[in-house]
Amino acid sequence: MRDRRVDGKVALVTGAASGIGRAAVLTLARHGASVLCADLAVEGAERAAAEIRDAGGAASACRLDVTVERDWDEALERVRSSLGPLDILVNSAGISHAQTVTEMSLEEWRQVMAVNLDGAFLGARAAVRAMRNDRRSGSIINISSASGLKASPGASAYCASKAAVCMFSKAIAKECIGDGIRVNTVCPAGVRTPLWTAMPFFRDLIEKTGSEDAAFRAMAEGSLHGRFAEPEEIADAILYLASDESLYVTGTDLVIDGGYTA
């Protein structure tokens, strides 16, 4: 391929089994990166890695619960031993929970925070330590959301967790300036991913409209483009932040929302 924008770099991507994470590993590999595909759903991560290898790229897969410190230690050791020193971390694993504040349990709130915020913390901490020791450079990309910038009723836990990811990323970006390590967030609005199908209101919308495609169209009514983004469009933004084209970019929120927050 002519345009190998991350040629020779090593990446670890969480949530690699589906959605934005899967699109990210395929895009980074297509542009020359060696990739560790990590996910709690390890079978999906292995399928993504196999697809990369079948296309001539370098990839492996591992099971990673982003809320568990030991899993992160093992993932970083797996990267170093099988692919080389880490250059890129994409914290893409995330969950949502559609529930009003009065109906939400403390357990549900804590689960969203554990995956979306604790996972970003554990991943970034592990990556910064590794990048300082091995490279004195690197790019950490945390997937936040337009919902971290503009509130949505019935999604308070998700909004709070993603807003926190943005501010967390800015703070550690300043901590890492002298190390050549860049930390940024990508903030998508609606993206066509399997995350939606786990939500009861979306399953109800599928039943009402007759299909998943029709449900997505109904959700996008009134938006600037009349559609949700595709995961590959978000992966292109991740590729930019992972590449040397963005060497002067750190501590920023790259918003990809079709005008939602404008």
VMD Tcl script that draws the C-alpha trace (Angstrom):
set ca {
  {0.00 0.00 0.00}
  {1.30 3.47 -0.87}
  {0.18 5.34 2.21}
  {1.50 3.38 5.21}
  {1.08 6.13 7.77}
  {2.00 4.11 10.86}
  {4.51 1.78 9.23}
  {6.67 -0.02 11.79}
  {4.66 1.12 14.81}
  {3.21 -1.20 17.44}
  {-0.35 -0.68 18.68}
  {-2.55 -2.07 21.43}
  {-6.29 -1.57 20.89}
  {-8.97 -2.45 23.43}
  {-12.52 -3.26 22.42}
  {-11.05 -4.79 19.27}
  {-13.74 -7.43 18.81}
  {-16.34 -5.07 17.34}
  {-17.36 -1.53 16.51}
  {-14.81 1.29 16.65}
  {-12.13 -0.95 18.16}
  {-12.36 -3.49 15.36}
  {-12.31 -0.76 12.71}
  {-9.27 0.78 14.42}
  {-7.18 -2.41 14.39}
  {-7.97 -3.09 10.74}
  {-7.17 0.50 9.74}
  {-3.93 0.69 11.73}
  {-2.78 -2.67 10.37}
  {-3.61 -1.66 6.82}
  {-1.35 1.35 7.29}
  {1.58 -0.71 8.53}
  {1.18 -1.10 12.30}
  {1.60 -4.37 14.17}
  {-1.44 -4.73 16.41}
  {-2.46 -6.52 19.59}
  {-6.24 -6.91 19.43}
  {-7.55 -6.95 23.00}
  {-11.07 -7.57 24.22}
  {-13.04 -9.32 26.93}
  {-14.75 -11.09 24.00}
  {-11.52 -12.79 22.98}
  {-13.07 -14.81 20.13}
  {-13.97 -11.58 18.32}
  {-10.50 -10.18 18.95}
  {-8.95 -13.34 17.52}
  {-11.10 -13.03 14.41}
  {-9.90 -9.47 13.89}
  {-6.28 -10.55 14.32}
  {-6.76 -13.43 11.90}
  {-8.20 -11.07 9.30}
  {-5.13 -8.86 9.63}
  {-2.75 -11.80 9.29}
  {-4.66 -13.13 6.27}
  {-4.09 -9.75 4.61}
  {-0.35 -9.99 5.27}
  {-0.17 -7.92 8.45}
  {1.16 -8.64 11.91}
  {-1.38 -9.13 14.69}
  {-2.18 -11.19 17.74}
  {-5.07 -11.23 20.19}
  {-5.58 -11.46 23.93}
  {-8.35 -11.42 26.49}
  {-8.34 -8.14 28.40}
  {-10.73 -6.95 31.09}
  {-9.88 -3.25 31.13}
  {-10.94 -2.94 34.78}
  {-8.32 -5.46 36.01}
  {-4.75 -4.28 36.67}
  {-3.19 -7.71 36.15}
  {-4.80 -8.00 32.71}
  {-3.11 -4.74 31.70}
  {0.27 -5.95 32.96}
  {-0.10 -9.14 30.96}
  {-1.24 -7.27 27.83}
  {1.75 -4.92 27.93}
  {4.11 -7.85 28.38}
  {2.38 -9.63 25.48}
  {2.89 -6.58 23.26}
  {6.56 -6.27 24.15}
  {7.36 -9.95 23.74}
  {5.40 -10.64 20.56}
  {5.39 -7.35 18.64}
  {7.90 -4.96 20.20}
  {7.87 -1.73 22.25}
  {4.51 0.01 22.36}
  {3.96 3.11 20.21}
  {0.17 3.45 20.19}
  {-2.57 2.74 22.71}
  {-6.22 3.05 21.71}
  {-8.58 2.82 24.68}
  {-11.74 1.93 22.78}
  {-13.46 -0.50 25.15}
  {-16.59 1.03 26.62}
  {-20.15 0.44 27.73}
  {-23.27 2.53 28.02}
  {-26.35 2.36 30.18}
  {-29.62 4.09 29.32}
  {-31.39 4.80 32.58}
  {-32.71 7.84 34.40}
  {-30.85 8.84 37.54}
  {-33.75 7.92 39.81}
  {-33.95 4.40 38.38}
  {-30.23 3.70 38.17}
  {-28.62 1.53 40.81}
  {-25.25 2.28 42.37}
  {-23.97 -0.98 40.89}
  {-24.97 0.13 37.37}
  {-23.35 3.53 37.86}
  {-20.12 1.98 39.11}
  {-19.98 -0.51 36.24}
  {-20.10 2.28 33.65}
  {-17.41 4.20 35.52}
  {-15.26 1.10 35.94}
  {-15.15 0.26 32.24}
  {-15.16 3.74 30.71}
  {-13.04 5.68 33.21}
  {-11.09 3.19 35.30}
  {-10.24 1.32 32.10}
  {-8.87 4.50 30.51}
  {-6.84 5.21 33.66}
  {-5.34 1.72 33.91}
  {-4.55 1.62 30.20}
  {-3.00 5.07 30.08}
  {-0.94 4.43 33.21}
  {0.43 1.18 31.81}
  {1.14 2.75 28.43}
  {2.90 5.83 29.83}
  {5.15 3.66 31.96}
  {6.01 1.45 28.99}
  {6.51 4.33 26.55}
  {8.76 6.22 28.99}
  {10.94 3.17 29.48}
  {11.09 1.92 25.90}
  {10.52 4.74 23.42}
  {10.37 8.16 25.08}
  {7.55 8.75 22.60}
  {4.10 7.47 21.79}
  {0.44 8.25 21.19}
  {-2.42 7.43 23.57}
  {-5.90 7.80 22.10}
  {-8.85 7.59 24.45}
  {-12.27 7.15 22.89}
  {-14.62 9.57 24.60}
  {-17.93 10.76 23.12}
  {-19.85 13.81 22.03}
  {-21.99 12.89 25.04}
  {-19.03 13.91 27.17}
  {-19.40 17.40 25.73}
  {-23.17 17.69 25.39}
  {-25.49 16.05 27.89}
  {-28.14 13.50 26.98}
  {-31.09 12.79 29.29}
  {-31.25 9.20 30.43}
  {-27.50 8.72 29.96}
  {-26.05 10.47 32.99}
  {-23.53 7.75 33.85}
  {-22.28 7.52 30.28}
  {-22.06 11.32 29.90}
  {-20.23 11.71 33.20}
  {-17.74 8.94 32.41}
  {-16.94 10.31 28.96}
  {-16.60 13.89 30.19}
  {-14.16 12.61 32.80}
  {-12.17 10.78 30.10}
  {-11.70 14.09 28.27}
  {-10.39 15.95 31.32}
  {-8.28 12.99 32.45}
  {-6.67 12.90 29.00}
  {-5.86 16.61 29.07}
  {-4.25 16.35 32.50}
  {-1.98 13.44 31.59}
  {-1.17 15.04 28.24}
  {0.42 17.88 30.23}
  {2.23 15.39 32.45}
  {3.75 13.69 29.39}
  {4.83 16.66 27.25}
  {8.47 16.27 28.22}
  {8.40 12.58 27.33}
  {7.24 12.95 23.73}
  {4.05 11.08 24.62}
  {0.87 12.57 23.18}
  {-2.57 11.99 24.73}
  {-5.78 12.90 22.91}
  {-9.42 11.92 22.80}
  {-11.75 11.15 19.93}
  {-15.34 12.23 20.59}
  {-17.83 10.65 18.19}
  {-21.56 11.19 18.23}
  {-23.79 8.36 16.99}
  {-21.84 5.51 15.41}
  {-23.30 2.31 13.98}
  {-21.88 -0.22 16.46}
  {-23.20 -3.25 18.35}
  {-23.21 -1.13 21.54}
  {-26.68 0.10 20.63}
  {-28.24 -3.34 20.41}
  {-27.54 -3.93 24.10}
  {-29.88 -1.09 25.03}
  {-33.55 -1.96 25.64}
  {-34.85 1.26 24.09}
  {-32.99 0.51 20.86}
  {-34.31 -3.04 20.72}
  {-37.79 -1.56 21.18}
  {-37.08 0.84 18.31}
  {-36.03 -2.06 16.06}
  {-39.32 -3.78 16.82}
  {-41.24 -0.59 16.12}
  {-39.46 0.30 12.86}
  {-39.03 -3.23 11.55}
  {-35.24 -3.46 11.21}
  {-31.94 -2.35 12.68}
  {-31.27 -0.14 9.64}
  {-34.64 1.56 10.06}
  {-33.94 2.07 13.77}
  {-30.64 3.77 13.02}
  {-32.35 5.99 10.44}
  {-35.00 6.94 12.97}
  {-32.32 7.81 15.54}
  {-30.51 10.01 12.99}
  {-33.57 11.99 11.91}
  {-32.85 15.69 12.16}
  {-29.06 15.29 12.14}
  {-26.98 17.19 9.61}
  {-26.21 14.11 7.50}
  {-29.30 12.09 8.32}
  {-27.24 9.08 9.35}
  {-24.95 7.71 12.01}
  {-21.20 7.59 11.41}
  {-19.60 4.34 10.33}
  {-16.87 2.89 12.59}
  {-14.35 3.28 9.78}
  {-14.85 7.05 9.82}
  {-13.84 7.14 13.47}
  {-10.91 4.82 12.75}
  {-9.58 7.34 10.23}
  {-9.40 9.95 13.02}
  {-7.63 7.43 15.26}
  {-5.13 6.81 12.45}
  {-4.36 10.53 12.23}
  {-3.71 10.81 15.98}
  {-1.60 7.64 15.92}
  {0.56 8.85 13.04}
  {3.44 11.32 12.96}
  {1.16 13.72 11.10}
  {-0.18 14.77 14.52}
  {3.13 15.22 16.35}
  {2.09 18.72 17.49}
  {-1.34 17.58 18.68}
  {-1.80 16.68 22.34}
  {-4.40 17.34 25.02}
  {-7.16 17.88 22.47}
  {-10.63 16.48 21.86}
  {-11.12 15.52 18.21}
  {-14.88 15.83 17.77}
  {-16.49 13.79 14.98}
  {-20.18 14.33 15.41}
  {-21.76 15.56 12.17}
  {-22.41 18.94 13.80}
  {-24.16 17.54 16.89}
  {-22.29 19.75 19.36}
  {-21.98 22.81 17.10}
}
mol new
graphics top color blue
foreach p $ca { graphics top sphere $p radius 0.5 }
foreach p [lrange $ca 0 end-1] q [lrange $ca 1 end] { graphics top cylinder $p $q radius 0.2 }
display resetview
